[in-house]
């Protein structure tokens, strides 16, 4: 834009000089090989590049998520994944331990479990009369 402004500044004198300068700038900026189309094309190319990079990053991230989901799903299978006999025994022990912990957590979450009871105490809490050890006196 600098050279265009410099050339426009050379248009001097007489009536209508400001209008001629404005028309000169407009004609130079908007012509087919002018700066306006160059800026437009540059912005469009930059957006295309940005969108391609973003698309590639998203495809890669989605691939990682699906690979992770697939790997986690395979962990749920009852069939063993290991080849070594010592590892098979350890895997079976870990799966059994996981089942025990799952029962324990379900018991904590189920009706009559600690978590629903504590949530009910929190909901029923009043500052005047609290008998729960969860709350400090004020």
Helices and strands as residue ranges (DSSP letters): H 2-9, H 17-30, H 35-76, H 85-109, H 114-124
